Amino acid sequence: ETGSEDIDILPNGLAFISSGLKYPGIKSLAPDKPGEIFLMDLNENNPRAVSLRVSRGFDLASFNPHGISTYTD
């Protein structure tokens, strides 16, 4: 609903998507909704984005993700 800002796809087909960026001067479709990180498994026949649960104690109200990257060890 609020559009994705960035995506990072791992070699195993898992995609992490940041969404909900609020930027001055750009209209937000959901100004009162915090940002989210979604996971999508591109190996599935009908992949769908699933919102990831954020740890307790994290300030979701001010979460405004801009970009995303992953690190594989």
C-alpha positions as protocol buffer text, in pm:
chain_id: "A"
residue {
  index: 1
  type: GLU
  ca { x: 0 y: 0 z: 0 }
}
residue {
  index: 2
  type: THR
  ca { x: 279 y: 246 z: 78 }
}
residue {
  index: 3
  type: GLY
  ca { x: 523 y: 119 z: -182 }
}
residue {
  index: 4
  type: SER
  ca { x: 864 y: -35 z: -145 }
}
residue {
  index: 5
  type: GLU
  ca { x: 1175 y: 176 z: -111 }
}
residue {
  index: 6
  type: ASP
  ca { x: 1446 y: -83 z: -172 }
}
residue {
  index: 7
  type: ILE
  ca { x: 1501 y: -457 z: -216 }
}
residue {
  index: 8
  type: ASP
  ca { x: 1794 y: -691 z: -157 }
}
residue {
  index: 9
  type: ILE
  ca { x: 1782 y: -1044 z: -295 }
}
residue {
  index: 10
  type: LEU
  ca { x: 2004 y: -1316 z: -148 }
}
residue {
  index: 11
  type: PRO
  ca { x: 2156 y: -1591 z: -366 }
}
residue {
  index: 12
  type: ASN
  ca { x: 1910 y: -1843 z: -211 }
}
residue {
  index: 13
  type: GLY
  ca { x: 1611 y: -1648 z: -347 }
}
residue {
  index: 14
  type: LEU
  ca { x: 1500 y: -1470 z: -29 }
}
residue {
  index: 15
  type: ALA
  ca { x: 1418 y: -1104 z: -87 }
}
residue {
  index: 16
  type: PHE
  ca { x: 1414 y: -837 z: 185 }
}
residue {
  index: 17
  type: ILE
  ca { x: 1206 y: -530 z: 105 }
}
residue {
  index: 18
  type: SER
  ca { x: 1201 y: -197 z: 290 }
}
residue {
  index: 19
  type: SER
  ca { x: 876 y: -4 z: 273 }
}
residue {
  index: 20
  type: GLY
  ca { x: 709 y: 306 z: 410 }
}
residue {
  index: 21
  type: LEU
  ca { x: 972 y: 575 z: 355 }
}
residue {
  index: 22
  type: LYS
  ca { x: 852 y: 920 z: 450 }
}
residue {
  index: 23
  type: TYR
  ca { x: 1051 y: 1195 z: 284 }
}
residue {
  index: 24
  type: PRO
  ca { x: 988 y: 1570 z: 301 }
}
residue {
  index: 25
  type: GLY
  ca { x: 811 y: 1696 z: -10 }
}
residue {
  index: 26
  type: ILE
  ca { x: 697 y: 1353 z: -127 }
}
residue {
  index: 27
  type: LYS
  ca { x: 334 y: 1251 z: -70 }
}
residue {
  index: 28
  type: SER
  ca { x: 293 y: 958 z: 167 }
}
residue {
  index: 29
  type: LEU
  ca { x: -1 y: 721 z: 108 }
}
residue {
  index: 30
  type: ALA
  ca { x: 1 y: 622 z: 476 }
}
residue {
  index: 31
  type: PRO
  ca { x: 149 y: 912 z: 676 }
}
residue {
  index: 32
  type: ASP
  ca { x: 54 y: 764 z: 1014 }
}
residue {
  index: 33
  type: LYS
  ca { x: 178 y: 410 z: 944 }
}
residue {
  index: 34
  type: PRO
  ca { x: 537 y: 318 z: 1044 }
}
residue {
  index: 35
  type: GLY
  ca { x: 778 y: 168 z: 795 }
}
residue {
  index: 36
  type: GLU
  ca { x: 814 y: -207 z: 756 }
}
residue {
  index: 37
  type: ILE
  ca { x: 1053 y: -476 z: 636 }
}
residue {
  index: 38
  type: PHE
  ca { x: 904 y: -756 z: 427 }
}
residue {
  index: 39
  type: LEU
  ca { x: 1040 y: -1099 z: 333 }
}
residue {
  index: 40
  type: MET
  ca { x: 954 y: -1270 z: 5 }
}
residue {
  index: 41
  type: ASP
  ca { x: 1067 y: -1619 z: -98 }
}
residue {
  index: 42
  type: LEU
  ca { x: 1115 y: -1600 z: -474 }
}
residue {
  index: 43
  type: ASN
  ca { x: 1144 y: -1981 z: -491 }
}
residue {
  index: 44
  type: GLU
  ca { x: 773 y: -2023 z: -421 }
}
residue {
  index: 45
  type: ASN
  ca { x: 523 y: -2070 z: -705 }
}
residue {
  index: 46
  type: ASN
  ca { x: 321 y: -1768 z: -590 }
}
residue {
  index: 47
  type: PRO
  ca { x: 559 y: -1557 z: -381 }
}
residue {
  index: 48
  type: ARG
  ca { x: 404 y: -1302 z: -150 }
}
residue {
  index: 49
  type: ALA
  ca { x: 559 y: -1042 z: 77 }
}
residue {
  index: 50
  type: VAL
  ca { x: 523 y: -1113 z: 449 }
}
residue {
  index: 51
  type: SER
  ca { x: 585 y: -838 z: 704 }
}
residue {
  index: 52
  type: LEU
  ca { x: 864 y: -927 z: 944 }
}
residue {
  index: 53
  type: ARG
  ca { x: 802 y: -888 z: 1315 }
}
residue {
  index: 54
  type: VAL
  ca { x: 1028 y: -633 z: 1483 }
}
residue {
  index: 55
  type: SER
  ca { x: 1185 y: -698 z: 1824 }
}
residue {
  index: 56
  type: ARG
  ca { x: 1032 y: -555 z: 2139 }
}
residue {
  index: 57
  type: GLY
  ca { x: 1182 y: -228 z: 2253 }
}
residue {
  index: 58
  type: PHE
  ca { x: 1228 y: -101 z: 1898 }
}
residue {
  index: 59
  type: ASP
  ca { x: 1070 y: 240 z: 1831 }
}
residue {
  index: 60
  type: LEU
  ca { x: 831 y: 143 z: 1550 }
}
residue {
  index: 61
  type: ALA
  ca { x: 657 y: 481 z: 1551 }
}
residue {
  index: 62
  type: SER
  ca { x: 968 y: 648 z: 1412 }
}
residue {
  index: 63
  type: PHE
  ca { x: 1080 y: 360 z: 1186 }
}
residue {
  index: 64
  type: ASN
  ca { x: 1145 y: 516 z: 847 }
}
residue {
  index: 65
  type: PRO
  ca { x: 1355 y: 269 z: 642 }
}
residue {
  index: 66
  type: HIS
  ca { x: 1557 y: 414 z: 357 }
}
residue {
  index: 67
  type: GLY
  ca { x: 1741 y: 140 z: 172 }
}
residue {
  index: 68
  type: ILE
  ca { x: 1829 y: -210 z: 282 }
}
residue {
  index: 69
  type: SER
  ca { x: 2131 y: -435 z: 252 }
}
residue {
  index: 70
  type: THR
  ca { x: 2227 y: -777 z: 380 }
}
residue {
  index: 71
  type: TYR
  ca { x: 2550 y: -931 z: 501 }
}
residue {
  index: 72
  type: THR
  ca { x: 2620 y: -1301 z: 453 }
}
residue {
  index: 73
  type: ASP
  ca { x: 2895 y: -1456 z: 665 }
}
